[in-house]
């Protein structure tokens, strides 16, 4: 019998969404596997030189069900928001599933946030309960503004008599909570995404978002799950990249997820992947570039990778070639944003792979390049990358922001705000943003939040924040500042301002470069013309690249 392998074209043509009437992320990611194979390993914590520790699906289902019952006993129910401020850990996965199990709404927040960033998101989401790692408690304690909705804090690893500990809450829980009868369209999570001006917006997703990610996951990880698949990513599970590009879909597919509590280190990444027999990796472009610089023959010799996915920023051609030639794996890029993720991708196994291009529309998603009126632009011309609605991976709406939700669409098309081109073969190439979003080391940073923080510094009168091209991080955050009267530009003042932002927002948002200027050009409506500073920074980066270029032989 002749077996005909599917092609990209046949997969696209034959794909049909068939969403169930009832769907709950917790049931799909834990209970289903616990019923048929409770001893199957779902999570593995790498501990370096010490033996790894694992968690089974049976344990994940039991512990998340008991914790859900404990949350319910404390008044958490359908629609209530629960903030999750935890590192990659068993506890993070258990809390997420407990929240989904109740029909409540998870609000994942990064431990990297400073007090202002954390306060804004806690208040905007109206979180009733927050689960916070011990390392995040000092940041929460530094919050000065009111949080009227936050009724209780549960800690992990704090060991404080005055605070409720998650382990104790789980131990004293009543009988396991049943799964709420949620539909795919019922709210499940709020993931915050930065805008160009004003506060960050919360993208509200339904339980269907997990189903919407499965075609992309199988596409760029080439038929996942395969025998022996085991995935790792350094991406924080508080971000859409770590949560929806790795953790949750892998749990649903039965693929063990490896994690480490250590900060990302390029050399250590090779050792971790070899130690834990990682077969699949989600590595943002910056991580891959750093690993390229740290690669040694000994480190590479221990790898057994089957697939690498990359997203968050464009992958340089030299990094693409290095991974293919040195690691023996063609990196499959994919694309999306918090509101609508993993809609474009590459799959070398299906012949969809081209250096310099994101890829093609993933089966199940309709993507086009549109002009400002919503019309399709000719092949090869630049327009906005747009995704047709309805789509299971698409957000329900911005949390409590109907105007921003309306502005996200033109007709039935969700406008990503990213510029792209589609060639004659259907490949889409990322060109850039049509707004001021900064892409740095895979993070998308809205300058508005950084500028607001800068303006709170007593020495800053005006602030313009832009992304300056950078060979490692794609862009770095650069701030141009007009000082208030009585303050003089200096290196010490620049460092003080940088520390001011880093402590209040996060390590990835503070300006790595600060420049003092005498004035700024404003629009007729009083807005700073950031483009002048973007152009200036681009010239600086180009001049630096020329100065550092090697001399011809």
N, C-alpha and C positions, 0 to 999 in steps of 0.2 A: 504494500500500500504506500502510495506517495503522500508524504506530509508536506503541505504547502504552508510555509511560514508567512505570518501576516506582514503586510507592508504598512507604512505610515498612511498611505492613501486608503487602504481597506479599513484600517482602524478608525480613521476619521469618518469615513462614509458610513460605517456600520454602528457607530456609537450612538446609544440612546440612554438618557437619564431615566432611571426608574426608582424614584425615591419612595421609601416605605411610608405608610401613613403614620407610623410611630417610630421614633428614633431617639435614642439617648446616648450621648458620647460615653458615659461611664459604663453602660451596659455593653456597648460595642467594644470598648477597650479593655474590659476586665471580666465581666460576668460571663460573656460568651465563651471565652477561653477557659475560665475557671470551671465551667460545667463539663467541658470535653477533655481538658488536659490541665488539671490544676497545678501540677508540678512543673509545668513549662516555665522556663526562666523568661522574665520580661524586662528586668532592670539589673544592671551590673555596675557597681561602684568600684572604679579602679582606685587602688590605694598605693600606687607606686611599688615600692619594694615589699610591702605587706600583701598578704593574700586578698584578693578581691572579695567583695560581699555581694550576694545576689538576692533578688526578690522574685518569687513565683507569682503566676497569675492568681492562684488560689489565695495567696497572702494579700495581693493587691486588692482583689475583690472583697475579701473579708474585712480588711482594715479600712478601706474606703467606705464600705457600707456601715460599719460601726461608727466611724467618724461622722458620716452623714446623720446618723441617729443622734449623735451628741450635738451637732450643730442645730438639728431640729428641736432638741430639748431646750436649747438656748434661744429659740425664737426665730431661727433662720428658715425661711421657706421660699416658695417660688417667687422669682423676680427680685429677691434680695441680693445685694451685691456684697461679695466677699473678696477683699483685697488679699493677694498672695505675694508676699515680699520674701521670697526664699531663693536660695541657690539651686542649681541642679541637685536633686536629692530624691530619695524615696519619699520623703515627706511632701515635697512639692507635687509629685505625681498623685499621691494619695489625697492630698487636699483638693487638687483640681477635680479628681473624679468624685469626691464626696460632694462638692458643690454642684457639679452637673447632675449627680444622682438625685438631688433634691429639687431640681428645676430652678435652682438659684443661678446667679450670674457671677462667673469668675472674673476678677480684675487683676491680671498678672502685672506686677510692678518690679522693676529692677532694683537690686540692692545697691547698684551704682548711683542711684538718685541721691541728691542732697535734700535738705529739708524743704526748700521751696518747691522743687520739682515733685517731691512726694506729697506735700500738702496739697498742691494744686490738683493732683490726680485723685487723691482720696476725697477731697471736697467735691470735685466735679462728678465723680461716679456715685457719690452718696453712699459709700461703703458702710455697711452696718457692723461688720466684723473684719478684723485684719489679722492674718497669721504672719508673724514677722520673725525672721531669724535673729538670734541673739546679736549678731554683728550689725544688724540694722536698727537696733533699739536706740543707740545714741543719736542717729539721724532723726528718728521719730520724736525723741525727747526734745530735739532742737526746733521742732515745729512751733511757731508762735501764734499762728492764726487759729480760729475756731474750726472744729470739725463736728458740727452738731449732730450729724447722722451716725458717727462712729461710736457704737455702744460698748464695744469690747475688743480687747487685744489678746490674742493667744500667741505665745512665744514658742520657739523651737531652740532648745539648747541653752536657755538663759539661766535656769536653775535658781530663779528668784522666788522667794516665798510670797512676794506681793503680786505675782503675775501667774496667770493660768498657763500651764505647760501643755503643749499638744499631746505629748505621750500620756500624761495623766488624764486629759480629757478623753483620749481614745480608750484608755484602760477602764474608765468608769462609765463608758457609754452604755446606754440601754441596748436592747436587741437591735440587730442590723435594720437599717432603713430600707424599705422597698424603693425600686426605681420609679421616679415620677413619670407619668404617662405623657412624655413630651413628644411634640411633633418636630419634624425637621426645621420648621420655621420658628419654633419657640426660642427665645434668647438664651444664649449659653455663656458668652464672654464679651467683655469690653477690652479692646486692645487700643492703647493710645498711640496716635500718630501725630507728629508735629506738623503744624501748618506754617505758612510763610509769615503770617502776622497773627497777633493775638495768642491766646492759650492753645495748647494742644487739643486735638479733638479725639473723642473716644469712638472708635468704630465698633458698633454693636453687631455681633455675629450670632446666627442661629446654630443649632446643633447640626444643621446641614453642612456647615463649613467643613467639617471633617470628611464627609462624603465627597464634597467638592474637590478636596485635595488628593483623593486617591488616584485619579487618572494621571495627574502630574507626577505623583510619587512613583507610580509603576513605570511611567514613561522615562524619566531621567535616571531611575535606578534599574532600568532595563529588566523588566519582568519581576520585580520584587513582589512577593517573597520567593527566593530561591534557597535551596538547601545550603545551610551554613551562613546565611546572611546575618549580619550583626552590625548595627549602625552606631556611629559616634559623630557628634558635632560639638565644637566649642561655643556655638551660639547659645546665648542665654535663653532658657525656657520662658522668660518673661517677655520675650519678643516673638513676633509672629514667625520669624525664621526658625528659632529653636523649638517652639511649641507646635507649629503647624507644618513645618518642613521636615520635622524629625520625630519628636516625641509621640504625639497622639496618633498619627497615621501608622507609625511603626508598631505601637501597641495594638492597634486594630488588626494589622496584618500578621501579628505573631512574631515580629522580628525583635530580638533582644536589643535594648538601648543601653549603650555604655556611656557612663558619665564620670567626670572627675570634679572634685571640689577645688582643685588647683587652678590658678589663673593660667590662661593660655601662654604656652612657651613653645616656640617652633621646634626646637630640638626634642623637647619632652613629648611633643605630639607624635613624632615617629615612634618613640619608645612605647607610648600608650597603645597605639594602634597595633604594634607588633605583639605586645604583651597580652592584649585582649582579643587577638585574632579578628580585628575589625575588617569587615569585608566591604562596608559601604560607609562613605563619609560625606557629610555636608560641610563644605569648607568655603566660607566667603573668600572673595578674591584676595583681600589683604592677607588672610591667613595663609593662602597658598603662596603668595609672594614671599612672605616671611619664611615659610618652610623651604622654598626654593633656595633661599640664601643660607639656610642652616643644614641643607642636605649633605650627608656623607654616604659613601658606599656601604658602611657598616649599618647605618640607620635604615637605609632603603632595603638592604638584604633581608631584613626581618619582616617585611610587609607582605600581605596576601590580599591586597585590595581587588575588589571586583568592579566597583563603581565609585565615582566621585561626582557629586553635584555641587554647583556653585551658583550663588546669586547675591543680590544686594548691590552689585556694581559690576561694570564691564570687566571681563577677564582679559588682561593684556595678552597679545599674541605670543610673546616669548614665554609667559607662564603656561599658556595652553600647550605650547610645543614641548616645554620641559616636562610637564606631567605625562604627556603622551610618550615621549621618548625615554624618560628616565624612570618614571613610576610604572610605565606600561599600561596606563589607563587614560582613555580620552575623557577629559572633563566635560560633563554634560551641563551646560548652563541652563538656567531657567529664570523666569521673570514673573514678578507680581508686585503688589503693594499690600499694605495692611488691609485696605478695603476690599481687595480682590486679588488673591494671591495664586501663584503657580499656574498661570494661564498660557504662558509661552515656554517652550523648552526645547532641548536637544536630546537626541537619543542615538548615540553612535551605532548601537545594535540594529537600529532601523534605518541607518543611513542618513539620519538627520543630524548633521554635524558640520559646522563651518566656522573656522576661526574668525573672530571679529563680529559674529552674529549671535544673537540670543538663541535663535532657533525658529521654530514654527509654532502655530497654535496647537496646544495640547488637545488630543481628542476630548470632545465634550465642551470645548470653549470656542466661541466665535470672536476673533480678534481682528480689528481692521485699523488702518491709518486714516484718520479723518482730519478735515480742515475745521476752522473755527465755527462753521455753520453746520457741522455734522455730516458733510459730504465726504465720500471717499476720494483721496488724492491719488493721482496716477502713480504707478510703480516707479520707484526710484526717487520720488519726491518726499520731502519731509512734512510730517503732520503729527498729530497727537495719537498715541497708542490708546485705543478704545476697546472696551469689552461689551459685548451685547448682553442685555438683560432680557429675561431672567437667567440666572446662573447660580447653582448651589454654593459656589465658593464666594459669591458676592455678599458684602455686608448688608444687614437689614436697613441700617440708617446710622447717622451720627447720633450719639447719645445726647438727647435734649437739645438738638440743633437742627430743626427742620429746614432752615434757610440754607445752611451749608450742605445738607443732603440734596436739596433741589439743585444747587449750583454744581454738584458733582456730575450731573447728567445733562446730555443733550438728546432729547427724545428718549429712545430706548437704549442709548449708549452711555456707559460709564466712562467718563474721560479721566484717564490716569494722571494727566498733567505731565507725562513723559513724552518727549519727542522721539520719533523713530522713522525709519524708512523700510519699505518692503521691496525686495528685489523681484526680478522676473521669475525666480524659482520659489517665491513664497517665504524666503528667509527674512526675518525682521532684525534690523540693526538698531541698537540704542544710540540716539544722538545726544540727548541731554534733557534737562528739565526746562519747562516753559515758565517756571516760577523760580523762587530763590532757595529752594531746598538744597541743603548741603549733603553730599554723600561722602562720609568719612569712615573708612575701615568697616564698611557694610552698614553703618548706622545712617539713617536719614534724619537730619537735624534741621529743624525750622529756626531761622535766624531770629524770629520775633521773640521767642522765649529767652534766648541768650541776650538779646539787646535789652529786654526789660530788666534782666538781672544786672547787667552792666550799669544801667541807669540808676540802680539803687545804690551804687558806690558813690560816696560823697565827692569824689574827684571827677566824675564823668558827667558832662553836660549833654553831649549827643553821642550816639553810638550807631555804627553801621557794621553789620556782621555778614561776611560772605565766605564762600568756599574758595580757597586758593589751591590750584592744581598741585598735587604732590605725587611723586613717583611710587611711594609705598602705600599710602592710604587713599589714593584717588584724589581726595581733597583734604585740606586741614581747615579748621575754623580760624579765620583771621578777623580781628576787630580793628576798625578805624575809629578813633575817639577824638572828640573835641572836649577839652578839659574845662572844668568850671574855674571861674576867676580865683586866683590865689594858688593854683596848683601848677607845677612845672613838670614838663615831660622828663622822665628818667627811667633807667632800667629797673630801679627799685620799685618805682610806682607801677610799672608794667607788670612786674612779678606779683605785687600786692593785688592788683586787679585780677590777674589770672587766678590766683589762689581764692579770691573772693567768689568768683564764678564756680570754680571747681568744687568748693565746699558746699555751695548752695544748689547747684544743678547736678552735674555728674562729670566724671573724668573724661567722657567722650565729647562733652559739649563745651568745655572751657576753651577760650581762644589760645591756640598754641603760638600765635604771633599777635602782637599788639603794635599798632602804629598810631602815632599822635598826629593829628592834622589841625589846621587852623580853622577850617570851616567845611560845610557840606552843601551840595546843591540839593534844593528841594523842589518838588513838583508844585503845581498851583494849589493842590490840596494839602500841602505841607508835609508830604512824605519824602523820605530820603531816597535819592536816586542811587540805589545800590549798584546799578550796572557800571557806573563810573569806577567804583572801587573793585568790582570784579575784573574789569578790563585792566586796571592798574596791577592787580595781583597776578593776572595771567601774564602780563609783560614781565613782571618780576620773576615768575617761575620759569619763563622761557629763557630769560637772560641767565639765570642760575644754571639751567640745563646746558646752555652753550658754554658757560665758563667751566663746568665740570666734565664736559665731554672729553674723551681721550683723544690725544693727538694722533693724526694719521701716521701709520707706520712708514 
